[in-house]
Structures are given as C-alpha cells and as structure tokens.
C-alpha cells in the first residue's frame, strides 16, 4: 500500500481528533508515519518514492500518510511545521516524534524499527 493523502477530515478520523480532545490521543490501529510536504519542494519529491517503498515493505504493520501543507494549513499550523518535508512518527502508545528533512531509506527503516515497532 502506498502513502495515503490526508485531508483535515481524514486526519480527525484516522489520526487524532484534536477538535474533540485537545490532548493527544492517537486513533490509528497501527503505528504511523505522517509526511508533511509541499508539491513545490524538491526534497519532498525525493522522499515520496522512499516513503511509498517503506509503506509497501511494512504493509499491515504501519500506516503511511501524507499531508500537503499548502492545502491543509490548519494541520501544518497545529504541528508547527516550518520546514518541509517534516515527518511525524506516531507509535501506538507513546508521544509522537518529529524529524525534519528528506531522510534516507536506511534512516527511515531504522526509525520504523526503533520508534514504531520496538514494542512488537
């Protein structure tokens, strides 16, 4: 499965309903990576196929989502996104962790293993 684009409505259903609950409560069934990106961003374009590969390799274990910061300005503001790409790693029962920049695949896989799947 490739990375899935999220609108604000999708985010509220699949990730966290911050309108109903101001405290972070992840709603997903699997750990997730959320890529905050822009269509005009060169590093974002380089990262996109790598994220799709990771989504395919870990299909059924993690979810990979994408949020276009130009279309979803409220989400970008909520997470204080100042640089794209910014990745949000969301484990099931822990606080999310953020990374900025186009990470190489090896680094992404290490983050999936240590941050998202460490407790499994």
Secondary structure, DSSP 8 states (H G I E B T S, - for coil): ---EE--HHHHHHHT--TTT-SS-----SSEEEEEEE-TT-HHHHHHHHHHHHHHHHTBTTEEEEEEETTT-HHHHHHTT--SSSEEEEE-SSS--EEEES---HHHHHHHIIIIISTT-
